[in-house]
């Protein structure tokens, strides 16, 4: 799942992703945050890590979806 959310948070991730990174970065963690995209995490640990790194987030553990509020 891919959500298009404006964001300035950058997070290096574990698996290859097809979206460009800004700035360019290797994809290494199943959760990838770029300036324009947030990729859904595949594990609860990843979700919690991302949630801690972001402000105003909603975390849906059931679907492993991360989205920005407001």
N, C-alpha and C positions, 0 to 999 in steps of 0.2 A: 504494500500500500504506500502511496506517495501523496503527501499533502503539500500544496503550494502555499507557503507561509512566508511573508517577508520577515527576515531575521538577520541580525548581524552576528549571531553566534556561530562559531566554527568549531567543529568537533571531528577529530580524525576517527575514522571507522575501520572495521575488519574485513568486509567482503567487497568485491567489486561493485560499483554502482555506475549507472549510465549517465547520470547528470553531472555537469561540470561543477567543479568546486571553485569557490572564490574566497580566498586565494586558492590556487591549485594545491591539492594535497592528495596523498595516497589514501585509498579507501581501505580502512583496516578494522573497523569495529562494526558490528552489524547495524549500528545506528549511525546514520550520516547526517550531519547538519551542515548546510551551506548557507550562503547569504540569501538564497531564495527557496530552498527546499528542506523539508524535514522528512527523513525516511522512517517508517515504523520500525520499532525495535522488535527483535525476535525473542527476547528473553526479558523477564521481569527485572533482572539485574541491570540490563542495559537501559530499560525504561527509567528505573530509579536514578541511574547515573545521569541521564539526560535531564530528568526532572529537577535534579539538584543543580544542574548547570543553567537552567532557564528560570525566568520569572514568569508568572502568570501562565502556567501550563495546566492542562487537564490531562490526566493519565487514565486511560481505560485499560485496566489489567486484562479484562476478558478478551479484548480484541487487539491489545498491544498497540493502541493508537495514541499518538502524542499530538496535541493540537494547541494552538495558542488562543488565549482568551482576549477578547476585546479588540 
